[in-house]
């Protein structure tokens, strides 16, 4: 969420400063075109904050296969479940991964989800959950 953080902070000092700041970013390669990247066994950043209605984009920036899977009981009760592979619940995503690597994201693959309910959303990479590959999206009003 570096892009969102920068824009939020730049807004406090005025649009001219924001334009200069954005121009400076572009000259050194700019921001990545995703919100959350995937390392070998970690999401980066591990926690991000967005507003209701915003879309988060995950990109597999590593050479390993990964998933993005909401955890069972780890999202607000009114919220829509999300998982790479389009599964309806954690058990289905886990079963698909165990049977044929369902939901797998290879290097360069992207997954996105729009958050419409405020709250904390916990998610995990199924093949790397034992290694602690989990993340959180905090959605604010």
DSSP file (Angstrom, degrees, kcal/mol; ACC not computed):
  #  RESIDUE AA STRUCTURE BP1 BP2  ACC     N-H-->O    O-->H-N    N-H-->O    O-->H-N    TCO  KAPPA ALPHA  PHI   PSI    X-CA   Y-CA   Z-CA
    1    1 A X     >        0   0    0      0, 0.0     4,-2.8     0, 0.0     5,-0.3   0.000 360.0 360.0 360.0  24.5    0.0    0.0    0.0
    2    2 A X  H  >  +     0   0    0     33,-0.2     4,-2.8     1,-0.2     5,-0.2   0.897 360.0  53.3 -57.9 -39.9    2.9    2.3   -0.5
    3    3 A X  H  > S+     0   0    0      2,-0.2     4,-2.5     1,-0.2    -1,-0.2   0.936 111.7  43.6 -61.3 -48.4    1.0    4.1   -3.2
    4    4 A X  H  > S+     0   0    0      2,-0.2     4,-2.5     1,-0.2    -2,-0.2   0.905 114.2  50.1 -66.3 -41.4   -2.0    4.7   -1.0
    5    5 A X  H  X S+     0   0    0     -4,-2.8     4,-2.6     2,-0.2     5,-0.2   0.930 111.9  48.7 -62.5 -44.8    0.1    5.8    1.9
    6    6 A X  H  X S+     0   0    0     -4,-2.8     4,-3.0    -5,-0.3     5,-0.2   0.940 112.6  46.8 -61.0 -47.9    2.1    8.2   -0.2
    7    7 A X  H  X S+     0   0    0     -4,-2.5     4,-1.9     2,-0.2    -1,-0.2   0.892 112.4  50.4 -63.4 -39.6   -1.0    9.8   -1.7
    8    8 A X  H  X S+     0   0    0     -4,-2.5     4,-0.7     2,-0.2    -1,-0.2   0.941 116.0  41.4 -62.9 -47.0   -2.7   10.1    1.7
    9    9 A X  H >< S+     0   0    0     -4,-2.6     3,-0.7     1,-0.2     4,-0.5   0.876 113.2  53.1 -69.7 -37.5    0.3   11.8    3.2
   10   10 A X  H >X S+     0   0    0     -4,-3.0     3,-1.4    -5,-0.2     4,-0.7   0.849  99.5  63.8 -66.5 -33.3    1.0   13.9    0.1
   11   11 A X  H 3< S+     0   0    0     -4,-1.9     3,-0.5     1,-0.3    -1,-0.2   0.799  95.6  60.1 -59.7 -28.8   -2.6   15.2    0.3
   12   12 A X  T << S+     0   0    0     -3,-0.7    -1,-0.3    -4,-0.7    -2,-0.2   0.719 108.7  42.2 -73.4 -20.7   -1.9   16.8    3.6
   13   13 A X  T <4 S-     0   0    0     -3,-1.4     4,-0.3    -4,-0.5    -1,-0.2   0.403 122.3 -90.1-107.8   2.0    0.9   19.0    2.1
   14   14 A X     X  -     0   0    0     -4,-0.7     4,-1.6    -3,-0.5    -1,-0.3  -0.115  31.8 -86.2 109.5 155.9   -0.9   20.0   -1.1
   15   15 A X  H  > S+     0   0    0      1,-0.2     4,-2.5     2,-0.2     5,-0.2   0.812 119.8  59.2 -70.6 -31.1   -1.3   18.8   -4.6
   16   16 A X  H  > S+     0   0    0      2,-0.2     4,-2.2     1,-0.2    -1,-0.2   0.936 107.9  46.0 -63.5 -44.6    1.8   20.6   -5.9
   17   17 A X  H  > S+     0   0    0     -4,-0.3     4,-2.7     1,-0.2    -1,-0.2   0.885 111.4  53.3 -64.0 -37.2    4.0   18.6   -3.5
   18   18 A X  H  X S+     0   0    0     -4,-1.6     4,-2.8    -8,-0.3     5,-0.2   0.910 107.7  50.4 -63.6 -41.9    2.2   15.4   -4.5
   19   19 A X  H  X S+     0   0    0     -4,-2.5     4,-2.3     2,-0.2    -2,-0.2   0.917 112.6  46.2 -63.3 -43.0    2.8   16.1   -8.2
   20   20 A X  H  X S+     0   0    0     -4,-2.2     4,-2.3     2,-0.2    -2,-0.2   0.917 112.9  50.6 -64.2 -43.0    6.5   16.6   -7.5
   21   21 A X  H  X S+     0   0    0     -4,-2.7     4,-1.9     1,-0.2    -2,-0.2   0.907 111.4  47.3 -62.1 -42.7    6.6   13.5   -5.3
   22   22 A X  H  X S+     0   0    0     -4,-2.8     4,-2.3     2,-0.2    -1,-0.2   0.901 110.0  52.7 -66.6 -39.9    5.0   11.4   -7.9
   23   23 A X  H  X S+     0   0    0     -4,-2.3     4,-1.5     1,-0.2    -1,-0.2   0.908 108.5  51.6 -61.4 -40.1    7.3   12.7  -10.6
   24   24 A X  H  X S+     0   0    0     -4,-2.3     4,-0.6     1,-0.2    -1,-0.2   0.882 108.5  50.8 -63.3 -38.7   10.3   11.8   -8.4
   25   25 A X  H ><>S+     0   0    0     -4,-1.9     5,-3.2     1,-0.2     3,-1.3   0.919 107.2  53.6 -64.3 -42.8    8.9    8.2   -7.9
   26   26 A X  H ><5S+     0   0    0     -4,-2.3     3,-1.3     1,-0.3    -1,-0.2   0.841 101.8  59.8 -62.0 -32.6    8.5    7.8  -11.7
   27   27 A X  H 3<5S+     0   0    0     -4,-1.5    -1,-0.3     1,-0.3    -2,-0.2   0.691 108.2  44.1 -73.2 -15.9   12.1    8.8  -12.3
   28   28 A X  T <<5S-     0   0    0     -3,-1.3    -1,-0.3    -4,-0.6    -2,-0.2   0.054 138.1 -73.6-114.8  25.6   13.4    5.9  -10.1
   29   29 A X  T < 5 -     0   0    0     -3,-1.3    -3,-0.2     2,-0.0    -2,-0.1   0.257  68.7-122.4 106.3 -12.8   11.1    3.2  -11.5
   30   30 A X      < -     0   0    0     -5,-3.2     2,-0.1    -6,-0.2    -4,-0.1   0.024  46.6 -43.0  70.7 179.7    7.9    4.3   -9.8
   31   31 A X        -     0   0    0      1,-0.1     2,-0.0     2,-0.0    -2,-0.0  -0.450  67.3 -97.7 -78.0 154.1    5.7    2.2   -7.5
   32   32 A X        -     0   0    0     -2,-0.1   -29,-0.1     2,-0.1    -1,-0.1  -0.375  29.4-122.1 -66.8 156.1    4.9   -1.4   -8.3
   33   33 A X  S    S+     0   0    0     -3,-0.1     2,-0.3    -2,-0.0    -1,-0.1   0.062  90.4  66.3 -91.5  26.9    1.6   -2.0  -10.0
   34   34 A X  S    S-     0   0    0      1,-0.1    24,-0.2    25,-0.1     3,-0.1  -0.933  70.5-141.9-137.4 163.2    0.4   -4.3   -7.2
   35   35 A X  S    S+     0   0    0     22,-2.2     2,-0.4    -2,-0.3   -33,-0.2   0.810  88.7  30.2 -94.4 -36.2   -0.5   -3.7   -3.6
   36   36 A X  E     -a   58   0A   0     21,-2.3    23,-2.4   -35,-0.1    -1,-0.3  -0.989  69.1-163.8-130.0 125.1    0.9   -6.9   -2.0
   37   37 A X  E     -aB  59  44A   0      7,-3.2     7,-2.8    -2,-0.4     2,-0.5  -0.618  16.0-129.6 -99.7 165.5    3.9   -8.9   -3.4
   38   38 A X  E     - B   0  43A   0     21,-1.0    23,-0.5     5,-0.2     5,-0.2  -0.969  20.4-172.3-121.2 121.2    4.8  -12.4   -2.5
   39   39 A X        -     0   0    0      3,-3.5     3,-0.3    -2,-0.5    23,-0.2  -0.234  53.1 -74.5 -91.8-171.0    8.3  -13.4   -1.5
   40   40 A X  S    S-     0   0    0      1,-0.2    22,-0.1    21,-0.1     3,-0.0   0.898 125.1  -4.1 -56.5 -43.1    9.5  -17.0   -1.0
   41   41 A X  S    S+     0   0    0     91,-0.1     2,-0.3     1,-0.0    -1,-0.2  -0.007 125.2  61.3-142.1  33.8    7.6  -17.4    2.3
   42   42 A X        -     0   0    0     -3,-0.3    -3,-3.5    91,-0.1     2,-0.4  -0.994  66.6-125.9-157.5 150.7    6.1  -14.0    3.0
   43   43 A X  E     -B   38   0A   0     91,-0.4     2,-0.4    -2,-0.3    -5,-0.2  -0.781  37.8-119.2 -90.8 144.1    3.6  -11.4    1.8
   44   44 A X  E    S+B   37   0A   0     -7,-2.8    -7,-3.2    -2,-0.4     2,-0.1  -0.968 101.2  22.8-131.7 119.0    5.0   -7.9    1.5
   45   45 A X  S    S-     0   0    0     -2,-0.4    -1,-0.3    -9,-0.2     3,-0.1   0.623  81.0-157.3 -75.9 161.5    3.7   -5.9    3.1
   46   46 A X  S    S+     0   0    0      1,-0.2    90,-2.4    -2,-0.1     2,-0.4   0.836  80.4  27.8 -73.9 -33.5    2.2   -8.3    5.7
   47   47 A X  E     +d  136   0B   0     88,-0.2     2,-0.3    -4,-0.1    -1,-0.2  -0.996  68.4 176.3-132.0 136.0   -0.6   -5.9    6.7
   48   48 A X  E     -d  137   0B   0     88,-2.0    90,-3.0    -2,-0.4     2,-0.4  -0.940  18.7-142.2-132.9 157.9   -2.2   -3.2    4.6
   49   49 A X  E     +d  138   0B   0     -2,-0.3     2,-0.3    88,-0.2    90,-0.2  -0.984  25.7 165.4-123.1 130.6   -5.1   -0.8    5.3
   50   50 A X  E     -d  139   0B   0     88,-2.7    90,-2.9    -2,-0.4     2,-0.3  -0.824  33.4-106.5-132.4 172.2   -7.6    0.2    2.6
   51   51 A X  E >   -d  140   0B   0     -2,-0.3     3,-2.1    88,-0.2    64,-0.2  -0.682  49.0 -81.5 -97.9 156.3  -11.0    1.9    2.5
   52   52 A X  T 3  S+     0   0    0     88,-2.4    64,-0.2     1,-0.3    -1,-0.1  -0.308 119.0  28.0 -53.0 134.4  -14.3    0.2    1.9
   53   53 A X  T 3  S+     0   0    0     62,-4.0    -1,-0.3     1,-0.3     2,-0.2   0.292  91.6 125.6  93.9  -8.8  -14.8   -0.3   -1.9
   54   54 A X    <   -     0   0    0     -3,-2.1    61,-2.4    61,-0.4     2,-0.4  -0.529  54.4-133.3 -84.4 152.2  -11.1   -0.4   -2.7
   55   55 A X  E     - C   0 114A   0     59,-0.2     2,-0.4    -2,-0.2    59,-0.3  -0.882  11.6-151.5-105.0 133.1   -9.5   -3.3   -4.6
   56   56 A X  E     - C   0 113A   0     57,-2.7    57,-1.9    -2,-0.4     2,-0.5  -0.883   8.2-155.6-103.0 135.5   -6.3   -5.0   -3.4
   57   57 A X  E     - C   0 112A   0     -2,-0.4   -21,-2.3    55,-0.2   -22,-2.2  -0.955   5.5-166.0-114.7 123.1   -4.0   -6.6   -6.0
   58   58 A X  E     -aC  36 111A   0     53,-3.4    53,-2.2    -2,-0.5     2,-0.4  -0.854   5.7-170.6-101.9 141.6   -1.7   -9.4   -5.0
   59   59 A X  E     -aC  37 110A   0    -23,-2.4     2,-1.1    -2,-0.4   -21,-1.0  -0.999  27.4-125.0-133.8 134.5    1.1  -10.4   -7.4
   60   60 A X        +     0   0    0     49,-2.6    48,-3.3    -2,-0.4    49,-0.1  -0.658  34.4 171.5 -76.2 103.9    3.4  -13.4   -7.1
   61   61 A X        +     0   0    0     -2,-1.1     2,-0.2   -23,-0.5    -1,-0.2   0.209  52.9  75.3 -99.1  12.8    6.8  -11.7   -7.2
   62   62 A X  S    S-     0   0    0      2,-0.3    46,-0.2   -23,-0.2   -23,-0.1  -0.633  85.9-116.0-116.7 177.1    8.7  -14.9   -6.4
   63   63 A X  S    S+     0   0    0     -2,-0.2    44,-0.2    44,-0.1     2,-0.2   0.511  89.3  87.1 -88.9  -6.9    9.7  -18.0   -8.2
   64   64 A X  S    S-     0   0    0    -26,-0.1    -2,-0.3    42,-0.1     2,-0.2  -0.585  84.9-106.8 -93.8 155.8    7.6  -20.2   -5.9
   65   65 A X        +     0   0    0     -2,-0.2     2,-0.3    41,-0.1    41,-0.2  -0.594  45.9 172.7 -77.7 141.9    3.9  -21.1   -6.3
   66   66 A X  B     -H  105   0C   0     39,-1.9    39,-2.7    -2,-0.2     2,-0.3  -0.874  21.0-147.5-140.0 170.6    1.6  -19.4   -3.8
   67   67 A X        -     0   0    0     -2,-0.3     2,-0.5    37,-0.2    37,-0.1  -0.924  11.3-142.5-132.7 163.8   -2.1  -18.9   -3.0
   68   68 A X        +     0   0    0     35,-0.3    16,-2.8    -2,-0.3     2,-0.4  -0.976  35.5 164.9-122.8 113.4   -4.1  -16.1   -1.5
   69   69 A X  E     -FE  83 124B   0     55,-1.7    55,-2.5    -2,-0.5    14,-0.2  -0.970  36.5-128.0-139.9 119.2   -6.8  -17.7    0.7
   70   70 A X  E     - E   0 123B   0     12,-2.6    53,-0.3    -2,-0.4     2,-0.2  -0.356  38.0-115.0 -58.9 142.9   -9.0  -16.1    3.4
   71   71 A X    >   -     0   0    0     51,-2.3     3,-2.0     3,-0.1     2,-0.3  -0.511  31.1 -94.7 -83.4 152.5   -8.7  -18.0    6.6
   72   72 A X  T 3  S+     0   0    0      1,-0.3    -1,-0.1    -2,-0.2    17,-0.0  -0.496 112.6   0.9 -63.9 122.3  -11.7  -19.9    8.1
   73   73 A X  T 3  S+     0   0    0     -2,-0.3    -1,-0.3     1,-0.1     4,-0.1   0.530 105.5 108.4  76.6   5.6  -13.2  -17.5   10.6
   74   74 A X    <   +     0   0    0     -3,-2.0    48,-2.5    48,-0.2     2,-0.3   0.265  65.3  63.9-101.4  12.0  -10.7  -14.8    9.8
   75   75 A X  S    S-     0   0    0     46,-0.2    46,-0.2    -4,-0.2     6,-0.1  -0.913  98.6 -80.0-129.5 159.1  -13.0  -12.4    8.0
   76   76 A X    >   -     0   0    0     -2,-0.3     3,-1.7    44,-0.2    -2,-0.1  -0.247  43.6-118.5 -56.7 145.9  -16.0  -10.4    9.0
   77   77 A X  T 3  S+     0   0    0      1,-0.3    -1,-0.1    -4,-0.1    -3,-0.0   0.787 113.0  47.3 -60.6 -29.5  -19.2  -12.5    9.1
   78   78 A X  T 3  S+     0   0    0      2,-0.1    -1,-0.3     0, 0.0    -2,-0.1   0.530  94.3 105.4 -87.4  -5.9  -20.9  -10.4    6.5
   79   79 A X  S <  S-     0   0    0     -3,-1.7     2,-0.4     1,-0.1    -4,-0.1  -0.334  75.7-109.5 -81.5 156.2  -17.9  -10.4    4.1
   80   80 A X        -     0   0    0     -2,-0.1    -1,-0.1     1,-0.1    37,-0.1  -0.668  34.7-117.8 -81.0 133.4  -17.4  -12.3    0.9
   81   81 A X        -     0   0    0     -2,-0.4     2,-0.4     7,-0.2    -1,-0.1  -0.407  33.2-161.9 -66.0 146.7  -14.9  -15.1    1.1
   82   82 A X        +     0   0    0     -2,-0.1   -12,-2.6    31,-0.1     2,-0.3  -0.995  19.8 151.5-136.3 144.0  -11.9  -14.6   -1.3
   83   83 A X  B >   -F   69   0B   0     -2,-0.4     3,-2.4   -14,-0.2   -14,-0.2  -0.925  49.6-102.7-164.7 139.9   -9.3  -17.0   -2.6
   84   84 A X  T 3  S+     0   0    0    -16,-2.8     3,-0.2    -2,-0.3    27,-0.1  -0.502 115.1  40.3 -60.4 134.7   -7.1  -17.3   -5.7
   85   85 A X  T 3  S-     0   0    0     -2,-0.2    -1,-0.3     1,-0.1    18,-0.1   0.239 119.9-100.1 100.6 -11.7   -8.9  -20.0   -7.7
   86   86 A X    <   +     0   0    0     -3,-2.4    -2,-0.1     1,-0.2    -1,-0.1   0.785  61.8 169.6  73.6  29.5  -12.3  -18.6   -6.8
   87   87 A X        -     0   0    0     -3,-0.2    -1,-0.2    -4,-0.2    -4,-0.1  -0.339  36.8-136.4 -76.1 157.9  -13.3  -21.0   -4.0
   88   88 A X  S    S+     0   0    0      1,-0.2     2,-0.3    -6,-0.1    -7,-0.2   0.646  80.1   4.5 -89.1 -17.6  -16.3  -20.5   -1.8
   89   89 A X  S  > S-     0   0    0      1,-0.1     4,-1.9    -8,-0.1     5,-0.2  -0.976  77.1 -99.1-160.6 168.1  -14.6  -21.4    1.5
   90   90 A X  H  > S+     0   0    0     -2,-0.3     4,-3.0     1,-0.2     5,-0.2   0.890 117.0  55.8 -62.3 -41.9  -11.3  -22.3    3.1
   91   91 A X  H  > S+     0   0    0      1,-0.2     4,-2.5     2,-0.2    -1,-0.2   0.897 108.5  48.1 -61.0 -40.9  -12.0  -26.1    3.2
   92   92 A X  H  > S+     0   0    0      2,-0.2     4,-2.4     1,-0.2    -1,-0.2   0.906 112.8  48.5 -65.7 -41.1  -12.7  -26.1   -0.6
   93   93 A X  H  X S+     0   0    0     -4,-1.9     4,-2.3     2,-0.2    -2,-0.2   0.923 112.9  47.6 -64.6 -43.9   -9.5  -24.2   -1.3
   94   94 A X  H  X S+     0   0    0     -4,-3.0     4,-2.5     2,-0.2    -2,-0.2   0.924 112.7  48.8 -62.9 -45.2   -7.5  -26.5    0.9
   95   95 A X  H  X S+     0   0    0     -4,-2.5     4,-2.0    -5,-0.2     5,-0.2   0.903 111.5  49.6 -61.8 -42.3   -8.9  -29.6   -0.7
   96   96 A X  H  X S+     0   0    0     -4,-2.4     4,-2.5     2,-0.2     6,-2.2   0.893 111.1  49.4 -65.8 -39.3   -8.3  -28.3   -4.2
   97   97 A X  H  X S+     0   0    0     -4,-2.3     4,-2.0     4,-0.3    -2,-0.2   0.936 112.7  47.6 -63.3 -44.9   -4.7  -27.4   -3.3
   98   98 A X  H  < S+     0   0    0     -4,-2.5    -2,-0.2     1,-0.2    -1,-0.2   0.813 117.4  41.6 -67.6 -30.8   -4.1  -30.9   -1.8
   99   99 A X  H  < S-     0   0    0     -4,-2.0    -2,-0.2    -5,-0.2    -1,-0.2   0.892 142.5 -12.7 -87.1 -40.9   -5.6  -32.7   -4.8
  100  100 A X  H  < S-     0   0    0     -4,-2.5    -3,-0.2    -5,-0.2    -2,-0.2   0.123  95.3 -92.6-152.5  30.1   -4.3  -30.8   -7.8
  101  101 A X    ><  -     0   0    0     -4,-2.0     3,-1.5    -5,-0.3    -4,-0.3   0.831  59.0-173.2  61.0  34.6   -2.7  -27.5   -6.6
  102  102 A X  T 3   +     0   0    0     -6,-2.2    -1,-0.2     1,-0.2   -18,-0.1  -0.314  65.7  25.0 -60.5 139.8   -5.9  -25.6   -7.1
  103  103 A X  T 3  S+     0   0    0      1,-0.3   -35,-0.3   -18,-0.1    -1,-0.2   0.458  86.5 159.6  84.6   2.1   -5.7  -21.8   -6.6
  104  104 A X    <   -     0   0    0     -3,-1.5     2,-0.5   -37,-0.1    -1,-0.3  -0.313  27.0-158.7 -62.7 135.0   -2.0  -21.9   -7.4
  105  105 A X  B     -H   66   0C   0    -39,-2.7   -39,-1.9     4,-0.1     2,-0.1  -0.978   8.6-156.7-115.1 119.6   -0.4  -18.6   -8.5
  106  106 A X    >   -     0   0    0     -2,-0.5     3,-2.5   -41,-0.2   -46,-0.3  -0.383  45.6 -59.0 -85.9 171.0    2.8  -18.9  -10.5
  107  107 A X  T 3  S+     0   0    0      1,-0.3   -46,-0.2   -44,-0.2    -1,-0.2  -0.260 128.4  16.2 -52.5 127.9    5.5  -16.2  -10.8
  108  108 A X  T 3  S+     0   0    0    -48,-3.3    -1,-0.3     1,-0.3   -47,-0.1   0.218  92.9 132.1  90.7 -14.2    3.9  -13.1  -12.3
  109  109 A X    <   -     0   0    0     -3,-2.5   -49,-2.6   -49,-0.1     2,-0.3  -0.383  41.8-152.1 -70.3 150.6    0.3  -14.2  -11.7
  110  110 A X  E     -C   59   0A   0    -51,-0.2     2,-0.3    -3,-0.1   -51,-0.2  -0.923  14.7-173.4-126.7 150.5   -2.1  -11.7  -10.1
  111  111 A X  E     -C   58   0A   0    -53,-2.2   -53,-3.4    -2,-0.3     2,-0.3  -0.993   9.1-171.7-137.8 141.6   -5.2  -11.9   -7.9
  112  112 A X  E     -C   57   0A   0     -2,-0.3     2,-0.3   -55,-0.2   -55,-0.2  -0.980   7.5-176.0-137.8 152.5   -7.5   -9.1   -6.9
  113  113 A X  E     -C   56   0A   0    -57,-1.9   -57,-2.7    -2,-0.3     2,-0.5  -0.992  18.9-139.8-146.5 136.5  -10.4   -8.7   -4.5
  114  114 A X  E     -C   55   0A   0     -2,-0.3     2,-0.6   -59,-0.3   -59,-0.2  -0.855  19.4-143.2 -98.1 129.5  -12.6   -5.7   -3.8
  115  115 A X        +     0   0    0    -61,-2.4   -62,-4.0    -2,-0.5   -61,-0.4  -0.820  28.1 165.3 -99.0 120.8  -13.5   -5.2   -0.1
  116  116 A X        +     0   0    0     -2,-0.6     2,-0.4   -64,-0.2    -1,-0.1   0.475  60.0  64.4-113.1  -5.4  -17.0   -4.0    0.7
  117  117 A X  S    S-     0   0    0    -37,-0.1   -41,-0.2     2,-0.0    22,-0.1  -0.979  81.6-123.2-122.3 128.3  -17.3   -4.7    4.4
  118  118 A X        +     0   0    0     -2,-0.4     2,-0.3    20,-0.1    22,-0.2  -0.306  64.0  74.3 -66.9 154.4  -15.1   -2.9    7.0
  119  119 A X  E    S- G   0 139B   0     20,-2.4    20,-3.2   -43,-0.1     2,-0.4  -0.832  83.0 -50.6 138.4-174.3  -13.0   -5.1    9.4
  120  120 A X  E     - G   0 138B   0     -2,-0.3     2,-0.5    18,-0.2   -44,-0.2  -0.832  42.5-163.3-100.8 135.1   -9.9   -7.2    9.5
  121  121 A X  E     - G   0 137B   0     16,-2.6    16,-2.5    -2,-0.4     2,-0.4  -0.973   3.5-160.4-120.7 116.3   -9.4   -9.9    6.9
  122  122 A X  E     + G   0 136B   0    -48,-2.5   -51,-2.3    -2,-0.5     2,-0.3  -0.792  15.3 175.8 -96.4 139.3   -6.8  -12.6    7.6
  123  123 A X  E     -EG  70 135B   0     12,-2.5    12,-2.5    -2,-0.4     2,-0.3  -0.936   8.8-163.5-140.9 164.5   -5.4  -14.6    4.6
  124  124 A X  E     -EG  69 134B   0    -55,-2.5   -55,-1.7    -2,-0.3     2,-0.7  -0.957  28.2-118.6-145.4 156.1   -2.8  -17.3    4.1
  125  125 A X    >   -     0   0    0      8,-2.2     3,-1.0    -2,-0.3     4,-0.4  -0.916  30.9-148.6 -93.8 113.0   -0.7  -19.0    1.5
  126  126 A X  G >  S+     0   0    0     -2,-0.7     3,-1.2     1,-0.3     4,-0.3   0.906  92.2  46.5 -55.5 -49.4   -1.9  -22.6    1.8
  127  127 A X  G 3  S+     0   0    0      1,-0.2    -1,-0.3     2,-0.1     3,-0.1   0.730 122.8  36.7 -68.9 -16.3    1.4  -24.3    0.8
  128  128 A X  G < >S+     0   0    0     -3,-1.0     5,-2.1     5,-0.2     3,-0.5   0.136  80.6 108.1-119.7  20.5    3.5  -22.0    3.1
  129  129 A X  T X 5S+     0   0    0     -3,-1.2     3,-1.5    -4,-0.4    -1,-0.1   0.870  77.6  57.0 -66.8 -35.1    1.1  -21.6    6.1
  130  130 A X  T 3 5S+     0   0    0     -4,-0.3    -1,-0.2     1,-0.3    -2,-0.1   0.795 104.7  53.7 -65.2 -26.6    3.3  -23.8    8.3
  131  131 A X  T 3 5S-     0   0    0     -3,-0.5    -1,-0.3     2,-0.1    -2,-0.2   0.395 125.6-102.7 -87.8   2.9    6.2  -21.4    7.5
  132  132 A X  T < 5 +     0   0    0     -3,-1.5     2,-1.4     1,-0.2    -3,-0.2   0.725  63.0 158.4  88.1  22.5    4.1  -18.4    8.7
  133  133 A X      < +     0   0    0     -5,-2.1    -8,-2.2    -8,-0.2     2,-0.3  -0.648  27.3 126.7 -84.0  93.6    3.1  -17.0    5.3
  134  134 A X  E     - G   0 124B   0     -2,-1.4   -91,-0.4   -10,-0.2     2,-0.3  -0.932  33.4-171.8-141.0 163.7    0.0  -15.0    6.3
  135  135 A X  E     - G   0 123B   0    -12,-2.5   -12,-2.5    -2,-0.3     2,-0.4  -0.929  12.9-135.9-150.3 172.8   -1.3  -11.4    5.9
  136  136 A X  E     -dG  47 122B   0    -90,-2.4   -88,-2.0    -2,-0.3     2,-0.5  -1.000   2.5-160.8-138.9 135.6   -4.0   -9.1    7.0
  137  137 A X  E     -dG  48 121B   0    -16,-2.5   -16,-2.6    -2,-0.4     2,-0.6  -0.981  12.6-158.5-111.5 122.9   -6.1   -6.5    5.1
  138  138 A X  E     -dG  49 120B   0    -90,-3.0   -88,-2.7    -2,-0.5     2,-0.6  -0.908   7.3-160.2-101.6 122.2   -7.7   -3.9    7.4
  139  139 A X  E     -dG  50 119B   0    -20,-3.2   -20,-2.4    -2,-0.6     2,-0.3  -0.908   9.1-169.1-109.6 121.8  -10.7   -2.3    5.7
  140  140 A X  E      d   51   0B   0    -90,-2.9   -88,-2.4    -2,-0.6    -2,-0.0  -0.748 360.0 360.0-109.4 155.4  -11.8    1.1    7.1
  141  141 A X              0   0    0     -2,-0.3   -90,-0.1   -90,-0.2    -1,-0.1   0.483 360.0 360.0 -63.2 360.0  -15.0    3.1    6.5
